[in-house]
Amino acid sequence: MIRINCPFCGERDHSEFTYGGDGSIVYPALDAPAEQWLDAVFQRENIRGVQTESWHHVNGCRQWLLVERDTMTHEIHSVRAAHSGVAAVLEEGQ
């Protein structure tokens, strides 16, 4: 079982979240050529080790989070808000 420490709700079971995919992908502009979109959506590395993933806290605060997780051990190294504005507000409050 994976436990994700949501910065808004605290530690929760992964069943409260929906996996959103590779969180390190930078998507092209909407009017970018189809080849750029094909590469961004379908050409992925199968990372063995720590990667950044996006997770949606569907059954909680409904925020999108960026989770650094080891794909071999499922150990979570960090969790932060996906939107930089939300992350900045959280840092101000500490």
TORTOR-390709 format. One record per residue: residue in three letters; x, y, z of N, C-alpha, C, O, CB in turn. Coordinates in Angstrom, 2 decimals. Glycine has a CB too. Example, Ala and Ser with C-alpha at 12.3 -4.5 7.8 and 13.67 -1.06 7.14 Angstrom:
TORTOR-390709
SITE bado      nu      nv      nw     cau     cav     caw      cu      cv      cw      ou      ov      ow     cbu     cbv     cbw
SITE  ALA   13.19   -5.69    7.80   12.30   -4.50    7.80   13.20   -3.30    7.80   14.24   -3.32    8.46   11.31   -4.47    9.05
SITE  SER   12.85   -2.25    7.08   13.67   -1.06    7.14   12.90    0.03    7.87   13.41    1.14    8.04   14.08   -0.60    5.72
//
This chain:
TORTOR-390709
SITE bado      nu      nv      nw     cau     cav     caw      cu      cv      cw      ou      ov      ow     cbu     cbv     cbw
SITE  MET    0.85   -1.18    0.00    0.00    0.00    0.00    0.89    1.24    0.00    1.88    1.31    0.74   -0.96    0.00    1.23
SITE  ILE    0.54    2.20   -0.82    1.27    3.46   -0.89    0.50    4.48   -0.05   -0.72    4.60   -0.16    1.44    3.95   -2.37
SITE  ARG    1.22    5.22    0.79    0.65    6.31    1.57    1.23    7.61    1.03    2.45    7.76    0.94    0.94    6.14    3.12
SITE  ILE    0.36    8.55    0.68    0.79    9.84    0.13    0.48   10.92    1.15   -0.65   11.04    1.62    0.09   10.14   -1.24
SITE  ASN    1.50   11.70    1.49    1.34   12.76    2.47    0.89   14.04    1.76    1.72   14.86    1.36    2.67   13.00    3.25
SITE  CYS   -0.41   14.20    1.61   -0.97   15.38    0.94   -0.65   16.62    1.77   -0.89   16.63    2.98   -2.51   15.23    0.75
SITE  PRO   -0.12   17.69    1.14    0.21   18.90    1.88   -1.04   19.61    2.43   -0.92   20.48    3.30    0.98   19.85    1.00
SITE  PHE   -2.22   19.25    1.94   -3.45   19.89    2.38   -4.21   19.04    3.40   -4.82   19.58    4.32   -4.34   20.17    1.19
SITE  CYS   -4.19   17.71    3.23   -5.03   16.80    4.03   -4.26   15.89    4.96   -4.86   15.23    5.81   -5.86   15.97    3.11
SITE  GLY   -2.94   15.82    4.82   -2.15   14.90    5.61   -1.99   13.57    4.90   -2.34   13.43    3.72   -2.77   14.69    6.97
SITE  GLU   -1.46   12.59    5.62   -1.17   11.29    5.02   -2.45   10.53    4.72   -3.33   10.40    5.58   -0.27   10.46    5.95
SITE  ARG   -2.54   10.03    3.48   -3.73    9.31    3.02   -3.32    8.09    2.20   -2.21    8.04    1.67   -4.65   10.24    2.19
SITE  ASP   -4.22    7.13    2.11   -4.00    5.95    1.28   -4.07    6.35   -0.20   -4.81    7.26   -0.57   -5.04    4.85    1.60
SITE  HIS   -3.30    5.66   -1.03   -3.26    6.00   -2.45   -4.61    5.79   -3.13   -4.84    6.31   -4.22   -2.20    5.17   -3.16
SITE  SER   -5.51    5.03   -2.51   -6.82    4.79   -3.13   -7.67    6.07   -3.19   -8.66    6.11   -3.92   -7.57    3.72   -2.35
SITE  GLU   -7.29    7.11   -2.43   -7.99    8.39   -2.50   -7.55    9.22   -3.70   -8.16   10.24   -4.01   -7.75    9.18   -1.22
SITE  PHE   -6.49    8.78   -4.38   -5.88    9.55   -5.45   -6.06    8.85   -6.79   -6.30    7.64   -6.85   -4.40    9.78   -5.17
SITE  THR   -5.93    9.62   -7.86   -5.89    9.08   -9.21   -4.53    9.44   -9.81   -4.10   10.59   -9.75   -7.06    9.63  -10.10
SITE  TYR   -3.87    8.44  -10.37   -2.56    8.65  -10.99   -2.74    9.46  -12.27   -3.59    9.13  -13.10   -1.86    7.30  -11.28
SITE  GLY   -1.94   10.51  -12.42   -2.08   11.38  -13.58   -0.98   11.24  -14.61   -1.04   11.89  -15.66   -2.13   12.77  -13.13
SITE  GLY    0.02   10.40  -14.35    1.09   10.21  -15.32    2.37   10.91  -14.94    2.53   11.40  -13.83    0.65   10.69  -16.66
SITE  ASP    3.29   10.93  -15.89    4.61   11.52  -15.71    4.47   13.02  -15.45    3.94   13.76  -16.28    5.50   11.26  -16.95
SITE  GLY    4.94   13.46  -14.30    4.81   14.86  -13.92    5.92   15.74  -14.44    5.90   16.95  -14.22    4.76   14.98  -12.46
SITE  SER    6.89   15.16  -15.14    8.00   15.97  -15.64    7.81   16.42  -17.09    8.64   17.16  -17.62    9.28   15.19  -15.52
SITE  ILE    6.75   15.98  -17.72    6.52   16.31  -19.13    6.09   17.77  -19.28    5.21   18.25  -18.57    5.46   15.38  -19.74
SITE  VAL    6.73   18.45  -20.21    6.32   19.81  -20.56    5.59   19.69  -21.90    6.18   19.33  -22.92    7.57   20.81  -20.65
SITE  TYR    4.31   19.98  -21.87    3.50   19.84  -23.08    3.70   21.04  -24.00    3.92   22.15  -23.52    2.01   19.68  -22.72
SITE  PRO    3.62   20.83  -25.32    3.80   21.93  -26.27    2.59   22.86  -26.27    1.56   22.57  -25.67    4.03   21.37  -27.69
SITE  ALA    2.74   23.98  -26.95    1.64   24.93  -27.09    0.49   24.28  -27.85    0.71   23.34  -28.62    2.12   26.21  -27.82
SITE  LEU   -0.71   24.76  -27.64   -1.88   24.17  -28.28   -1.78   24.16  -29.81   -2.29   23.25  -30.46   -3.13   24.92  -27.86
SITE  ASP   -1.13   25.16  -30.37   -1.04   25.23  -31.82    0.26   24.60  -32.36    0.62   24.82  -33.52   -1.13   26.68  -32.27
SITE  ALA    0.96   23.83  -31.53    2.20   23.18  -31.95    1.90   22.09  -32.99    0.78   21.57  -33.04    2.95   22.57  -30.73
SITE  PRO    2.88   21.75  -33.80    2.67   20.69  -34.79    2.32   19.36  -34.13    2.68   19.10  -32.98    3.94   20.52  -35.65
SITE  ALA    1.60   18.53  -34.87    1.14   17.24  -34.36    2.31   16.36  -33.91    2.17   15.59  -32.96    0.32   16.51  -35.42
SITE  GLU    3.45   16.45  -34.56    4.61   15.64  -34.20    5.07   15.93  -32.77    5.44   15.02  -32.04    5.76   15.88  -35.18
SITE  GLN    5.04   17.22  -32.38    5.43   17.58  -31.02    4.45   17.00  -30.00    4.86   16.54  -28.93    5.51   19.11  -30.87
SITE  TRP    3.17   17.02  -30.33    2.16   16.45  -29.44    2.30   14.94  -29.35    2.18   14.37  -28.27    0.76   16.82  -29.91
SITE  LEU    2.56   14.29  -30.47    2.76   12.84  -30.45    3.94   12.46  -29.56    3.85   11.51  -28.79    2.97   12.31  -31.87
SITE  ASP    5.03   13.20  -29.67    6.19   12.92  -28.83    5.87   13.14  -27.35    6.24   12.32  -26.51    7.37   13.81  -29.23
SITE  ALA    5.19   14.23  -27.03    4.89   14.54  -25.63    3.93   13.53  -25.01    4.08   13.17  -23.84    4.29   15.94  -25.53
SITE  VAL    2.97   13.07  -25.77    1.95   12.17  -25.23    2.38   10.70  -25.24    2.10    9.98  -24.29    0.66   12.33  -26.01
SITE  PHE    3.04   10.26  -26.30    3.29    8.84  -26.46    4.74    8.39  -26.29    4.97    7.22  -25.97    2.84    8.43  -27.79
SITE  GLN    5.70    9.27  -26.47    7.10    8.87  -26.36    7.59    9.09  -24.94    8.02   10.19  -24.58    7.98    9.66  -27.37
SITE  ARG    7.53    8.04  -24.12    7.90    8.15  -22.72    9.02    7.19  -22.38    9.15    6.13  -22.99    6.69    7.89  -21.82
SITE  GLU    9.82    7.58  -21.40   10.82    6.67  -20.86   10.17    5.86  -19.75    9.36    6.38  -18.98   12.07    7.45  -20.34
SITE  ASN   10.53    4.60  -19.67   10.07    3.75  -18.58   11.13    3.83  -17.50   12.05    3.01  -17.46    9.81    2.27  -19.06
SITE  ILE   11.00    4.81  -16.62   12.03    5.12  -15.64   12.08    4.04  -14.56   11.06    3.60  -14.02   11.76    6.49  -15.00
SITE  ARG   13.29    3.62  -14.28   13.54    2.67  -13.20   14.26    3.43  -12.10   15.46    3.67  -12.18   14.38    1.41  -13.69
SITE  GLY   13.51    3.81  -11.08   14.07    4.62  -10.01   13.13    5.77   -9.69   11.92    5.66   -9.87   15.47    5.14  -10.39
SITE  VAL   13.69    6.87   -9.21   12.89    8.01   -8.78   12.39    8.80   -9.98   13.17    9.18  -10.86   13.70    8.92   -7.83
SITE  GLN   11.10    9.05  -10.01   10.52    9.89  -11.06    9.46   10.79  -10.44    8.95   10.52   -9.35    9.90    9.02  -12.19
SITE  THR    9.14   11.86  -11.14    8.09   12.78  -10.71    6.80   12.37  -11.39    6.75   12.21  -12.61    8.46   14.26  -11.04
SITE  GLU    5.75   12.20  -10.58    4.45   11.78  -11.09    3.39   12.79  -10.65    3.54   13.44   -9.62    4.08   10.35  -10.60
SITE  SER    2.34   12.92  -11.44    1.22   13.77  -11.02    0.12   12.86  -10.47   -0.18   11.81  -11.03    0.68   14.63  -12.22
SITE  TRP   -0.46   13.28   -9.36   -1.54   12.56   -8.70   -2.64   13.57   -8.37   -2.35   14.68   -7.94   -1.04   11.81   -7.42
SITE  HIS   -3.88   13.17   -8.55   -5.04   14.02   -8.26   -5.71   13.48   -7.01   -6.11   12.32   -6.97   -6.04   14.05   -9.47
SITE  HIS   -5.85   14.32   -5.99   -6.47   13.89   -4.74   -8.00   13.99   -4.88   -8.64   14.92   -4.39   -5.97   14.76   -3.52
SITE  VAL   -8.54   13.01   -5.57   -9.96   12.99   -5.95  -10.87   12.93   -4.73  -11.87   13.65   -4.67  -10.24   11.81   -6.88
SITE  ASN  -10.55   12.08   -3.78  -11.41   11.90   -2.61  -10.93   12.70   -1.41  -11.08   12.26   -0.27  -11.50   10.43   -2.24
SITE  GLY  -10.36   13.85   -1.66   -9.86   14.72   -0.61  -10.02   16.17   -1.04  -11.12   16.63   -1.33   -8.39   14.41   -0.27
SITE  CYS   -8.90   16.88   -1.08   -8.90   18.31   -1.38   -9.07   18.61   -2.88   -9.27   19.76   -3.25   -7.62   18.93   -0.88
SITE  ARG   -8.98   17.59   -3.72   -9.13   17.69   -5.18   -7.99   18.47   -5.84   -8.14   18.94   -6.97  -10.44   18.34   -5.51
SITE  GLN   -6.88   18.62   -5.16   -5.71   19.30   -5.72   -4.86   18.32   -6.52   -4.84   17.12   -6.24   -4.88   19.94   -4.60
SITE  TRP   -4.16   18.84   -7.52   -3.16   18.07   -8.25   -1.84   18.21   -7.52   -1.45   19.31   -7.12   -3.05   18.55   -9.73
SITE  LEU   -1.14   17.09   -7.35    0.12   17.06   -6.63    1.21   16.47   -7.51    0.94   15.67   -8.40   -0.02   16.27   -5.33
SITE  LEU    2.45   16.88   -7.25    3.61   16.28   -7.88    4.31   15.44   -6.82    4.72   15.94   -5.78    4.59   17.36   -8.50
SITE  VAL    4.42   14.15   -7.10    4.96   13.19   -6.15    6.24   12.61   -6.73    6.24   12.07   -7.84    3.93   12.07   -5.82
SITE  GLU    7.34   12.70   -5.98    8.59   12.04   -6.38    8.57   10.67   -5.74    8.62   10.54   -4.51    9.87   12.87   -5.95
SITE  ARG    8.49    9.61   -6.59    8.34    8.25   -6.10    9.34    7.33   -6.79    9.59    7.46   -7.99    6.90    7.74   -6.32
SITE  ASP    9.89    6.41   -6.02   10.79    5.40   -6.57    9.94    4.28   -7.15    9.17    3.65   -6.43   11.77    4.86   -5.47
SITE  THR   10.08    4.02   -8.44    9.26    3.02   -9.10    9.66    1.59   -8.72    8.91    0.65   -8.99    9.35    3.19  -10.60
SITE  MET   10.82    1.42   -8.11   11.26    0.09   -7.70   10.72   -0.26   -6.30   10.29   -1.39   -6.07   12.80    0.02   -7.70
SITE  THR   10.75    0.70   -5.39   10.39    0.43   -4.00    9.06    1.06   -3.59    8.51    0.73   -2.55   11.48    0.93   -3.07
SITE  HIS    8.54    1.97   -4.40    7.35    2.77   -4.13    7.56    3.78   -3.00    6.60    4.37   -2.51    6.18    1.87   -3.78
SITE  GLU    8.80    3.96   -2.58    9.10    4.95   -1.54    8.84    6.35   -2.10    9.27    6.67   -3.20   10.57    4.82   -1.04
SITE  ILE    8.14    7.16   -1.32    7.85    8.54   -1.73    8.88    9.47   -1.11    9.08    9.47    0.11    6.39    8.96   -1.32
SITE  HIS    9.53   10.26   -1.96   10.59   11.16   -1.51   10.07   12.57   -1.22   10.56   13.24   -0.31   11.68   11.23   -2.56
SITE  SER    9.08   13.01   -1.97    8.50   14.34   -1.72    7.12   14.45   -2.36    6.80   13.74   -3.31    9.43   15.46   -2.27
SITE  VAL    6.33   15.35   -1.81    5.00   15.66   -2.34    4.84   17.17   -2.29    5.10   17.79   -1.26    3.85   14.92   -1.53
SITE  ARG    4.41   17.75   -3.40    4.19   19.20   -3.43    3.01   19.52   -4.34    2.62   18.71   -5.17    5.47   19.95   -3.91
SITE  ALA    2.46   20.70   -4.16    1.36   21.15   -5.02    1.86   21.28   -6.45    2.96   21.77   -6.67    0.76   22.49   -4.51
SITE  ALA    1.05   20.86   -7.41    1.45   20.91   -8.82    1.44   22.33   -9.36    2.27   22.69  -10.20    0.54   20.03   -9.65
SITE  HIS    0.52   23.14   -8.90    0.41   24.52   -9.38    1.34   25.41   -8.57    1.27   25.42   -7.34   -1.06   25.03   -9.28
SITE  SER    2.20   26.14   -9.23    3.21   26.95   -8.54    2.57   28.01   -7.63    3.13   28.34   -6.59    4.12   27.63   -9.55
SITE  GLY    1.42   28.54   -8.00    0.76   29.54   -7.16    0.28   28.95   -5.85    0.40   29.59   -4.81   -0.41   30.15   -7.90
SITE  VAL   -0.24   27.74   -5.90   -0.69   27.06   -4.68    0.51   26.72   -3.83    0.47   26.87   -2.60   -1.50   25.79   -5.01
SITE  ALA    1.58   26.26   -4.45    2.80   25.92   -3.71    3.36   27.15   -3.00    3.81   27.05   -1.86    3.86   25.33   -4.67
SITE  ALA    3.32   28.31   -3.65    3.83   29.54   -3.04    3.00   29.93   -1.83    3.56   30.38   -0.83    3.84   30.68   -4.07
SITE  VAL    1.70   29.78   -1.90    0.82   30.10   -0.77    1.14   29.18    0.41    1.20   29.63    1.55   -0.68   29.98   -1.16
SITE  LEU    1.35   27.89    0.13    1.68   26.94    1.18    3.00   27.31    1.86    3.11   27.23    3.08    1.76   25.54    0.61
SITE  GLU    4.00   27.72    1.07    5.29   28.10    1.64    5.19   29.36    2.49    5.90   29.48    3.49    6.30   28.30    0.54
SITE  GLU    4.32   30.31    2.12    4.14   31.54    2.89    3.58   31.23    4.27    3.92   31.90    5.25    3.23   32.51    2.14
SITE  GLY    2.71   30.23    4.33    2.05   29.90    5.59    2.93   29.17    6.58    2.52   28.97    7.72    0.86   29.08    5.32
SITE  GLN    4.12   28.78    6.17    5.00   28.02    7.08    5.93   28.92    7.83    6.73   28.45    8.64    5.81   27.00    6.33
//
